[in-house]
Amino acid sequence: MRTAEPEYDLLINVGGFKNFLLDFEVNNDYLRLLHRWIPDLLRDWPQFRRVLVCGGPFGEGRERTFSAVGRQADCRFLRQRELLQVAAITADYLLAPGLTALHESIALGRLPLAIHEQHYAHVFTMRALDGTLFGRSGGRFTDVVPCHPLPEDDFTGTAALVELAGRIREDAGLYAKYRRTFNERIEHYVSLTPPQRQQGVEELGKLLDGEPVHSVMTEILGTSRAA
């Protein structure tokens, strides 16, 4: 039984972000796009009065706060235990679609909404889960630029996503489409009933629990290619 009262209306988990190409100050167009979008999220969604954005980019000395129309988003780093405690009681949960975060969400019985892909592994995961409610519902950069070339490779595919995030952030028309299509994804997500969300969790659990992640994803991809 949950006894703690939620401090936030929405939790956004961007994960560690940093990898072989991405960094907080280098190849960080995704973060810069996120910084542009968060105030618009506050403007577009009155029900999200207090938002927590957490992850590696907002560690000590990198915390920041966004405010718009009397609403606020706090960006800071949380240790895993604290993050899970917040995720367990916050009504709505957006996350970067990494497998660790997905396993944690399943363990909590929470159905999150995927935010746009940071690197090629996220593209791989979203494709593999496309047949699930989570996979169908998540945000994708292909919503914004359907024909943007994406090499099937960790490094060059990630570099292409960095370039795409930069294009969207700098181009007013593309950014407007990004904002509109992501709002459509959020609108669908918040309209899901508790039974629908539970069904989505169980659907993910059947695919991702009980077996090594590599084996599960290989099986999913093999099934999808054969279908």
Accessible surface in RSA format (square Angstrom, percent):
REM  Atomic radii and reference values for relative SASA: ProtOr
REM  Chains: A
REM  Algorithm: Lee & Richards
REM  Probe-radius: 1.40
REM  Slices: 20
REM RES _ NUM      All-atoms   Total-Side   Main-Chain    Non-polar    All polar
REM                ABS   REL    ABS   REL    ABS   REL    ABS   REL    ABS   REL
RES MET A   1   228.91 118.5 144.29  95.5  84.61 201.5 122.77 104.4 106.14 140.6
RES ARG A   2   145.45  61.1 118.00  60.2  27.45  65.4  55.23  75.5  90.23  54.7
RES THR A   3   118.62  84.4  89.26  90.5  29.36  70.0  64.52  86.7  54.10  81.8
RES ALA A   4    62.86  57.8  44.98  69.4  17.88  40.7  54.51  76.8   8.35  22.1
RES GLU A   5   150.91  86.6 131.33  99.4  19.58  46.6  61.35 118.7  89.56  73.1
RES PRO A   6    68.59  50.0  47.34  43.2  21.25  77.2  47.44  39.2  21.15 131.5
RES GLU A   7   108.98  62.6  86.51  65.4  22.47  53.5  39.43  76.3  69.55  56.8
RES TYR A   8    10.68   5.0   6.34   3.6   4.34  11.3   3.76   2.8   6.93   8.5
RES ASP A   9    31.05  21.7  26.92  26.8   4.13   9.8   7.98  18.8  23.07  23.0
RES LEU A  10     0.09   0.1   0.09   0.1   0.00   0.0   0.09   0.1   0.00   0.0
RES LEU A  11     0.00   0.0   0.00   0.0   0.00   0.0   0.00   0.0   0.00   0.0
RES ILE A  12     0.00   0.0   0.00   0.0   0.00   0.0   0.00   0.0   0.00   0.0
RES ASN A  13     8.78   6.1   8.31   8.0   0.47   1.1   0.30   0.7   8.48   8.2
RES VAL A  14     0.42   0.3   0.00   0.0   0.42   1.0   0.00   0.0   0.42   1.2
RES GLY A  15    28.10  34.6   0.00   N/A  28.10  34.6  27.99  76.8   0.11   0.2
RES GLY A  16    50.06  61.7   0.00   N/A  50.06  61.7  32.96  90.4  17.10  38.3
RES PHE A  17     9.96   5.0   0.00   0.0   9.96  25.9   2.58   1.6   7.38  21.1
RES LYS A  18   122.60  59.8  97.84  60.0  24.76  59.0  49.20  44.3  73.40  78.2
RES ASN A  19    50.73  35.0  21.95  21.2  28.78  69.3  33.15  79.8  17.57  17.0
RES PHE A  20   120.02  60.0  78.01  48.3  42.02 109.3  91.14  55.3  28.88  82.7
RES LEU A  21    30.66  17.1  21.35  15.3   9.31  23.4  24.35  17.1   6.31  17.0
RES LEU A  22     1.41   0.8   0.19   0.1   1.22   3.1   0.19   0.1   1.22   3.3
RES ASP A  23    44.06  30.9  44.06  43.9   0.00   0.0   6.81  16.0  37.25  37.2
RES PHE A  24    36.48  18.2  30.52  18.9   5.96  15.5  30.52  18.5   5.96  17.1
RES GLU A  25   123.02  70.6 100.20  75.8  22.83  54.4  45.84  88.7  77.19  63.0
RES VAL A  26    89.56  58.9  86.05  77.9   3.51   8.5  89.56  77.8   0.00   0.0
RES ASN A  27    52.90  36.5  41.63  40.2  11.27  27.1   3.29   7.9  49.61  48.0
RES ASN A  28    22.75  15.7  22.43  21.7   0.32   0.8   0.00   0.0  22.75  22.0
RES ASP A  29    28.63  20.1  28.63  28.5   0.00   0.0   0.22   0.5  28.41  28.3
RES TYR A  30    12.89   6.0  11.99   6.8   0.90   2.3   9.51   7.1   3.38   4.2
RES LEU A  31     5.99   3.3   5.99   4.3   0.00   0.0   5.99   4.2   0.00   0.0
RES ARG A  32   111.02  46.6 106.86  54.5   4.16   9.9  22.47  30.7  88.54  53.7
RES LEU A  33     2.25   1.3   2.25   1.6   0.00   0.0   2.25   1.6   0.00   0.0
RES LEU A  34     6.41   3.6   5.68   4.1   0.73   1.8   6.15   4.3   0.26   0.7
RES HIS A  35    43.12  23.6  39.31  27.3   3.81   9.8  31.57  32.5  11.55  13.4
RES ARG A  36    97.01  40.7  82.31  42.0  14.69  35.0  38.28  52.3  58.72  35.6
RES TRP A  37     0.70   0.3   0.70   0.3   0.00   0.0   0.59   0.3   0.12   0.2
RES ILE A  38     0.00   0.0   0.00   0.0   0.00   0.0   0.00   0.0   0.00   0.0
RES PRO A  39    22.22  16.2  22.22  20.3   0.00   0.0  22.22  18.3   0.00   0.0
RES ASP A  40    13.24   9.3  13.24  13.2   0.00   0.0   0.07   0.2  13.18  13.1
RES LEU A  41     0.00   0.0   0.00   0.0   0.00   0.0   0.00   0.0   0.00   0.0
RES LEU A  42     0.00   0.0   0.00   0.0   0.00   0.0   0.00   0.0   0.00   0.0
RES ARG A  43   116.54  48.9  97.70  49.8  18.84  44.9  30.47  41.6  86.07  52.2
RES ASP A  44    46.26  32.4  21.05  21.0  25.21  59.6  11.32  26.6  34.94  34.8
RES TRP A  45    28.81  11.6  28.81  13.9   0.00   0.0  28.53  15.2   0.28   0.5
RES PRO A  46    85.88  62.6  80.02  72.9   5.86  21.3  80.15  66.2   5.73  35.6
RES GLN A  47    92.65  51.8  73.55  53.8  19.10  45.5  40.38  86.0  52.27  39.6
RES PHE A  48     1.91   1.0   1.91   1.2   0.00   0.0   1.91   1.2   0.00   0.0
RES ARG A  49   150.70  63.3 149.07  76.0   1.63   3.9  53.10  72.6  97.60  59.2
RES ARG A  50    79.39  33.3  79.39  40.5   0.00   0.0  35.23  48.1  44.16  26.8
RES VAL A  51     0.00   0.0   0.00   0.0   0.00   0.0   0.00   0.0   0.00   0.0
RES LEU A  52     0.00   0.0   0.00   0.0   0.00   0.0   0.00   0.0   0.00   0.0
RES VAL A  53     0.00   0.0   0.00   0.0   0.00   0.0   0.00   0.0   0.00   0.0
RES CYS A  54     1.76   1.3   1.76   2.0   0.00   0.0   0.52   1.3   1.24   1.3
RES GLY A  55     7.74   9.5   0.00   N/A   7.74   9.5   7.53  20.7   0.21   0.5
RES GLY A  56    16.45  20.3   0.00   N/A  16.45  20.3  10.61  29.1   5.84  13.1
RES PRO A  57     7.42   5.4   2.19   2.0   5.23  19.0   2.19   1.8   5.23  32.5
RES PHE A  58     2.91   1.5   2.91   1.8   0.00   0.0   2.91   1.8   0.00   0.0
RES GLY A  59    15.44  19.0   0.00   N/A  15.44  19.0  15.44  42.4   0.00   0.0
RES GLU A  60   173.87  99.8 140.28 106.1  33.59  80.0  54.61 105.6 119.26  97.4
RES GLY A  61    72.36  89.2   0.00   N/A  72.36  89.2  37.67 103.4  34.70  77.7
RES ARG A  62    95.16  40.0  83.67  42.7  11.48  27.3  26.95  36.8  68.20  41.3
RES GLU A  63    94.91  54.5  72.23  54.6  22.68  54.0  35.22  68.1  59.69  48.7
RES ARG A  64   106.96  44.9  94.69  48.3  12.28  29.2  32.45  44.4  74.51  45.2
RES THR A  65    79.00  56.2  49.12  49.8  29.88  71.2  26.10  35.1  52.89  80.0
RES PHE A  66    22.10  11.1  19.03  11.8   3.07   8.0  22.10  13.4   0.00   0.0
RES SER A  67    81.00  68.5  53.26  71.1  27.74  63.9  37.80  80.5  43.20  60.5
RES ALA A  68    10.93  10.0   0.92   1.4  10.01  22.8  10.74  15.1   0.19   0.5
RES VAL A  69    94.97  62.5  57.30  51.9  37.67  90.8  73.41  63.8  21.56  58.5
RES GLY A  70    88.24 108.8   0.00   N/A  88.24 108.8  44.85 123.1  43.39  97.2
RES ARG A  71    38.54  16.2  36.62  18.7   1.92   4.6   4.75   6.5  33.79  20.5
RES GLN A  72    62.85  35.1  62.85  45.9   0.00   0.0   7.60  16.2  55.25  41.9
RES ALA A  73     0.00   0.0   0.00   0.0   0.00   0.0   0.00   0.0   0.00   0.0
RES ASP A  74    17.64  12.4  17.63  17.5   0.02   0.0   9.38  22.1   8.26   8.2
RES CYS A  75     1.52   1.2   0.00   0.0   1.52   3.6   0.00   0.0   1.52   1.6
RES ARG A  76    74.28  31.2  74.28  37.9   0.00   0.0  31.55  43.1  42.73  25.9
RES PHE A  77   103.38  51.7  86.09  53.3  17.28  45.0  86.09  52.2  17.28  49.5
RES LEU A  78    10.54   5.9   1.39   1.0   9.16  23.0   2.51   1.8   8.03  21.6
RES ARG A  79   185.14  77.7 182.00  92.8   3.14   7.5  60.61  82.8 124.53  75.5
RES GLN A  80   107.48  60.1  96.76  70.7  10.72  25.5  33.80  72.0  73.68  55.9
RES ARG A  81   185.11  77.7 178.26  90.9   6.85  16.3  61.01  83.4 124.10  75.2
RES GLU A  82    73.37  42.1  71.77  54.3   1.60   3.8  23.78  46.0  49.59  40.5
RES LEU A  83    19.99  11.1  19.99  14.3   0.00   0.0  19.99  14.0   0.00   0.0
RES LEU A  84    46.63  26.0  46.09  33.0   0.54   1.4  46.38  32.6   0.24   0.7
RES GLN A  85   107.61  60.2  99.57  72.8   8.03  19.1  43.12  91.8  64.49  48.9
RES VAL A  86    25.26  16.6  24.83  22.5   0.43   1.0  25.16  21.9   0.11   0.3
RES ALA A  87     0.26   0.2   0.23   0.4   0.03   0.1   0.26   0.4   0.00   0.0
RES ALA A  88    20.48  18.8  20.48  31.6   0.00   0.0  20.48  28.8   0.00   0.0
RES ILE A  89    41.64  23.7  30.37  22.6  11.27  27.2  32.04  23.1   9.60  26.0
RES THR A  90     1.10   0.8   0.61   0.6   0.48   1.2   0.14   0.2   0.96   1.5
RES ALA A  91    65.73  60.4  50.41  77.8  15.33  34.9  61.37  86.4   4.36  11.5
RES ASP A  92    13.14   9.2  13.14  13.1   0.00   0.0   0.36   0.9  12.78  12.7
RES TYR A  93     5.46   2.5   5.46   3.1   0.00   0.0   1.06   0.8   4.40   5.4
RES LEU A  94     0.57   0.3   0.57   0.4   0.00   0.0   0.57   0.4   0.00   0.0
RES LEU A  95     0.11   0.1   0.11   0.1   0.00   0.0   0.11   0.1   0.00   0.0
RES ALA A  96     6.72   6.2   4.32   6.7   2.41   5.5   4.32   6.1   2.41   6.4
RES PRO A  97     0.07   0.1   0.02   0.0   0.06   0.2   0.02   0.0   0.06   0.3
RES GLY A  98    22.27  27.5   0.00   N/A  22.27  27.5  22.24  61.0   0.03   0.1
RES LEU A  99    43.86  24.4  37.74  27.0   6.12  15.4  37.74  26.5   6.12  16.5
RES THR A 100    97.82  69.6  91.55  92.8   6.27  14.9  58.02  77.9  39.80  60.2
RES ALA A 101    15.96  14.7  13.32  20.6   2.64   6.0  14.08  19.8   1.89   5.0
RES LEU A 102     0.07   0.0   0.07   0.0   0.00   0.0   0.07   0.0   0.00   0.0
RES HIS A 103    50.75  27.7  45.97  32.0   4.77  12.2  36.11  37.2  14.64  17.0
RES GLU A 104    30.45  17.5  26.83  20.3   3.62   8.6  20.88  40.4   9.57   7.8
RES SER A 105     0.94   0.8   0.13   0.2   0.81   1.9   0.52   1.1   0.42   0.6
RES ILE A 106    18.58  10.6  10.56   7.9   8.01  19.3  10.56   7.6   8.01  21.7
RES ALA A 107    90.29  83.0  47.80  73.8  42.49  96.7  59.10  83.2  31.19  82.6
RES LEU A 108    49.90  27.8  32.30  23.1  17.60  44.2  37.31  26.2  12.58  33.9
RES GLY A 109    35.15  43.3   0.00   N/A  35.15  43.3  18.52  50.8  16.63  37.2
RES ARG A 110    23.70  10.0  22.23  11.3   1.47   3.5   4.19   5.7  19.51  11.8
RES LEU A 111     5.57   3.1   2.48   1.8   3.09   7.8   2.48   1.7   3.09   8.3
RES PRO A 112     2.61   1.9   0.03   0.0   2.59   9.4   0.03   0.0   2.59  16.1
RES LEU A 113     0.93   0.5   0.29   0.2   0.64   1.6   0.93   0.7   0.00   0.0
RES ALA A 114     0.03   0.0   0.00   0.0   0.03   0.1   0.00   0.0   0.03   0.1
RES ILE A 115     3.49   2.0   3.28   2.4   0.21   0.5   3.28   2.4   0.21   0.6
RES HIS A 116     2.56   1.4   2.36   1.6   0.19   0.5   1.13   1.2   1.42   1.7
RES GLU A 117     8.92   5.1   8.84   6.7   0.08   0.2   0.08   0.1   8.85   7.2
RES GLN A 118     4.59   2.6   2.74   2.0   1.84   4.4   0.03   0.1   4.56   3.5
RES HIS A 119    35.80  19.6  35.80  24.9   0.00   0.0  15.13  15.6  20.67  24.0
RES TYR A 120    25.29  11.8  25.06  14.3   0.22   0.6  13.50  10.1  11.79  14.5
RES ALA A 121    49.55  45.6  45.45  70.1   4.10   9.3  47.77  67.3   1.78   4.7
RES HIS A 122     8.92   4.9   8.92   6.2   0.00   0.0   3.21   3.3   5.70   6.6
RES VAL A 123     8.61   5.7   8.23   7.5   0.38   0.9   8.45   7.3   0.16   0.4
RES PHE A 124    70.00  35.0  69.65  43.1   0.35   0.9  70.00  42.4   0.00   0.0
RES THR A 125     6.25   4.4   6.25   6.3   0.00   0.0   0.00   0.0   6.25   9.4
RES MET A 126     1.48   0.8   1.48   1.0   0.00   0.0   1.48   1.3   0.00   0.0
RES ARG A 127   110.14  46.2  98.14  50.0  11.99  28.6  51.68  70.6  58.46  35.4
RES ALA A 128     5.45   5.0   0.00   0.0   5.45  12.4   0.00   0.0   5.45  14.4
RES LEU A 129     0.42   0.2   0.00   0.0   0.42   1.1   0.42   0.3   0.00   0.0
RES ASP A 130    75.79  53.1  73.67  73.3   2.13   5.0  15.32  36.0  60.48  60.3
RES GLY A 131    62.07  76.5   0.00   N/A  62.07  76.5  39.81 109.2  22.26  49.9
RES THR A 132     5.73   4.1   5.73   5.8   0.00   0.0   5.73   7.7   0.00   0.0
RES LEU A 133    25.62  14.3  25.62  18.3   0.00   0.0  25.62  18.0   0.00   0.0
RES PHE A 134     2.00   1.0   0.18   0.1   1.82   4.7   1.37   0.8   0.62   1.8
RES GLY A 135     0.00   0.0   0.00   N/A   0.00   0.0   0.00   0.0   0.00   0.0
RES ARG A 136   126.33  53.0 113.00  57.6  13.32  31.7  58.93  80.5  67.39  40.8
RES SER A 137     9.52   8.0   4.72   6.3   4.81  11.1   8.69  18.5   0.83   1.2
RES GLY A 138     0.00   0.0   0.00   N/A   0.00   0.0   0.00   0.0   0.00   0.0
RES GLY A 139     0.12   0.1   0.00   N/A   0.12   0.1   0.03   0.1   0.09   0.2
RES ARG A 140    33.98  14.3  33.98  17.3   0.00   0.0  17.56  24.0  16.42   9.9
RES PHE A 141     3.49   1.7   3.49   2.2   0.00   0.0   3.49   2.1   0.00   0.0
RES THR A 142    76.44  54.4  70.78  71.8   5.65  13.5  61.65  82.8  14.79  22.4
RES ASP A 143    32.64  22.9  19.09  19.0  13.56  32.1  11.79  27.7  20.85  20.8
RES VAL A 144     2.96   1.9   0.00   0.0   2.96   7.1   0.00   0.0   2.96   8.0
RES VAL A 145    18.73  12.3  16.82  15.2   1.91   4.6  17.89  15.5   0.84   2.3
RES PRO A 146    89.55  65.3  68.06  62.0  21.49  78.1  68.26  56.4  21.29 132.3
RES CYS A 147   118.66  89.8  93.04 103.8  25.62  60.2  42.59 107.9  76.07  82.0
RES HIS A 148    27.17  14.8  10.53   7.3  16.63  42.6  11.02  11.4  16.15  18.8
RES PRO A 149   102.90  75.0  90.48  82.5  12.42  45.1 101.34  83.7   1.56   9.7
RES LEU A 150    41.21  22.9  24.11  17.3  17.09  43.0  24.11  16.9  17.09  46.0
RES PRO A 151    57.13  41.6  45.60  41.6  11.53  41.9  57.13  47.2   0.00   0.0
RES GLU A 152   113.58  65.2  80.79  61.1  32.79  78.1  61.52 119.0  52.06  42.5
RES ASP A 153    66.47  46.6  61.05  60.8   5.42  12.8  21.12  49.7  45.35  45.2
RES ASP A 154    83.78  58.7  79.68  79.3   4.10   9.7  21.22  49.9  62.56  62.4
RES PHE A 155   104.15  52.1 103.51  64.1   0.65   1.7 103.51  62.8   0.65   1.9
RES THR A 156    64.08  45.6  61.34  62.2   2.74   6.5  58.65  78.8   5.43   8.2
RES GLY A 157     0.00   0.0   0.00   N/A   0.00   0.0   0.00   0.0   0.00   0.0
RES THR A 158     0.46   0.3   0.46   0.5   0.00   0.0   0.00   0.0   0.46   0.7
RES ALA A 159    38.65  35.5  32.67  50.4   5.98  13.6  33.73  47.5   4.93  13.0
RES ALA A 160    11.09  10.2   7.57  11.7   3.53   8.0  10.62  15.0   0.47   1.3
RES LEU A 161     6.57   3.7   5.71   4.1   0.86   2.2   5.71   4.0   0.86   2.3
RES VAL A 162    14.24   9.4  13.28  12.0   0.96   2.3  14.24  12.4   0.00   0.0
RES GLU A 163   103.33  59.3  92.70  70.1  10.63  25.3  38.15  73.8  65.18  53.2
RES LEU A 164     5.71   3.2   5.71   4.1   0.00   0.0   5.71   4.0   0.00   0.0
RES ALA A 165     0.06   0.1   0.06   0.1   0.00   0.0   0.06   0.1   0.00   0.0
RES GLY A 166     6.84   8.4   0.00   N/A   6.84   8.4   6.84  18.8   0.00   0.0
RES ARG A 167    97.74  41.0  91.36  46.6   6.38  15.2  38.34  52.4  59.40  36.0
RES ILE A 168     0.00   0.0   0.00   0.0   0.00   0.0   0.00   0.0   0.00   0.0
RES ARG A 169    40.41  17.0  37.47  19.1   2.95   7.0   5.86   8.0  34.56  20.9
RES GLU A 170   127.26  73.1  91.48  69.2  35.77  85.2  36.58  70.8  90.68  74.0
RES ASP A 171    65.70  46.0  59.61  59.3   6.09  14.4  14.92  35.1  50.78  50.6
RES ALA A 172    75.87  69.8  64.47  99.5  11.40  25.9  65.61  92.4  10.26  27.2
RES GLY A 173    51.42  63.4   0.00   N/A  51.42  63.4  39.16 107.5  12.25  27.4
RES LEU A 174    34.59  19.3  33.84  24.2   0.74   1.9  34.06  23.9   0.53   1.4
RES TYR A 175     9.38   4.4   9.38   5.3   0.00   0.0   9.38   7.1   0.00   0.0
RES ALA A 176    51.33  47.2  45.30  69.9   6.03  13.7  48.36  68.1   2.97   7.9
RES LYS A 177    62.98  30.7  62.91  38.6   0.07   0.2  31.69  28.5  31.29  33.3
RES TYR A 178     8.04   3.8   8.04   4.6   0.00   0.0   0.00   0.0   8.04   9.9
RES ARG A 179    67.48  28.3  67.48  34.4   0.00   0.0  12.55  17.2  54.92  33.3
RES ARG A 180   125.40  52.7 121.02  61.7   4.38  10.4  60.49  82.7  64.91  39.3
RES THR A 181    17.04  12.1  16.22  16.4   0.82   2.0  16.10  21.6   0.94   1.4
RES PHE A 182     1.96   1.0   1.39   0.9   0.57   1.5   1.78   1.1   0.18   0.5
RES ASN A 183    31.04  21.4  30.36  29.3   0.69   1.7  14.72  35.4  16.33  15.8
RES GLU A 184    97.73  56.1  89.97  68.1   7.76  18.5  39.66  76.7  58.07  47.4
RES ARG A 185    52.07  21.9  50.19  25.6   1.88   4.5  13.03  17.8  39.04  23.7
RES ILE A 186     0.09   0.0   0.09   0.1   0.00   0.0   0.09   0.1   0.00   0.0
RES GLU A 187   108.31  62.2 108.05  81.7   0.25   0.6  30.18  58.4  78.13  63.8
RES HIS A 188    84.76  46.3  79.23  55.1   5.53  14.1  59.31  61.1  25.45  29.6
RES TYR A 189     1.64   0.8   1.64   0.9   0.00   0.0   1.64   1.2   0.00   0.0
RES VAL A 190    39.05  25.7  16.91  15.3  22.14  53.3  16.91  14.7  22.14  60.0
RES SER A 191    75.82  64.1  47.99  64.0  27.83  64.1  45.32  96.5  30.50  42.7
RES LEU A 192    18.59  10.4   8.63   6.2   9.96  25.0   8.99   6.3   9.60  25.8
RES THR A 193    64.04  45.6  61.12  62.0   2.93   7.0  60.19  80.8   3.85   5.8
RES PRO A 194   108.35  79.0  99.66  90.8   8.70  31.6 104.14  86.0   4.21  26.2
RES PRO A 195    95.75  69.8  84.15  76.7  11.60  42.2  90.97  75.1   4.78  29.7
RES GLN A 196    80.13  44.8  78.86  57.6   1.27   3.0  21.97  46.8  58.17  44.1
RES ARG A 197    39.88  16.7  39.82  20.3   0.05   0.1  24.29  33.2  15.59   9.4
RES GLN A 198    83.25  46.6  81.15  59.3   2.09   5.0  37.45  79.7  45.79  34.7
RES GLN A 199   121.38  67.9 119.36  87.2   2.02   4.8  32.73  69.7  88.65  67.2
RES GLY A 200     0.54   0.7   0.00   N/A   0.54   0.7   0.45   1.2   0.09   0.2
RES VAL A 201     8.81   5.8   8.45   7.7   0.36   0.9   8.56   7.4   0.25   0.7
RES GLU A 202    89.04  51.1  82.23  62.2   6.81  16.2  30.72  59.4  58.31  47.6
RES GLU A 203    54.79  31.5  49.62  37.5   5.17  12.3  24.61  47.6  30.18  24.6
RES LEU A 204     0.89   0.5   0.89   0.6   0.00   0.0   0.89   0.6   0.00   0.0
RES GLY A 205    11.96  14.8   0.00   N/A  11.96  14.8   9.79  26.9   2.17   4.9
RES LYS A 206   176.89  86.3 141.75  87.0  35.14  83.7  94.18  84.8  82.71  88.1
RES LEU A 207    58.77  32.7  54.45  39.0   4.32  10.9  56.27  39.5   2.51   6.7
RES LEU A 208     1.12   0.6   0.18   0.1   0.94   2.4   0.46   0.3   0.67   1.8
RES ASP A 209    75.89  53.2  62.62  62.3  13.27  31.4  24.23  57.0  51.66  51.5
RES GLY A 210    85.99 106.0   0.00   N/A  85.99 106.0  43.22 118.6  42.77  95.8
RES GLU A 211    92.24  53.0  79.86  60.4  12.38  29.5  28.34  54.8  63.90  52.2
RES PRO A 212    93.24  68.0  81.14  74.0  12.11  44.0  92.88  76.7   0.36   2.3
RES VAL A 213    49.57  32.6  44.75  40.5   4.82  11.6  45.05  39.1   4.52  12.3
RES HIS A 214   145.97  79.8 138.31  96.1   7.66  19.6  96.35  99.3  49.62  57.7
RES SER A 215    49.72  42.0  41.60  55.5   8.11  18.7  20.77  44.2  28.95  40.6
RES VAL A 216     6.55   4.3   6.22   5.6   0.32   0.8   6.50   5.7   0.04   0.1
RES MET A 217     7.80   4.0   7.80   5.2   0.00   0.0   7.80   6.6   0.00   0.0
RES THR A 218    76.48  54.4  70.97  72.0   5.51  13.1  66.30  89.1  10.18  15.4
RES GLU A 219   108.74  62.4  98.12  74.2  10.62  25.3  43.28  83.7  65.46  53.4
RES ILE A 220    19.57  11.1  16.09  12.0   3.48   8.4  19.01  13.7   0.57   1.5
RES LEU A 221    26.05  14.5  26.05  18.6   0.00   0.0  26.05  18.3   0.00   0.0
RES GLY A 222    38.12  47.0   0.00   N/A  38.12  47.0  31.92  87.6   6.19  13.9
RES THR A 223    89.99  64.0  82.19  83.3   7.80  18.6  69.35  93.1  20.64  31.2
RES SER A 224    59.33  50.1  38.48  51.4  20.85  48.0  38.57  82.1  20.77  29.1
RES ARG A 225   190.18  79.9 156.50  79.8  33.68  80.2  64.48  88.1 125.70  76.2
RES ALA A 226    90.63  83.3  50.33  77.7  40.30  91.7  60.88  85.7  29.76  78.8
RES ALA A 227   116.99 107.6  47.30  73.0  69.68 158.5  87.12 122.7  29.87  79.1
END  Absolute sums over single chains surface
CHAIN  1 A    10974.8       8783.5       2191.3       5939.7       5035.1
END  Absolute sums over all chains
TOTAL         10974.8       8783.5       2191.3       5939.7       5035.1
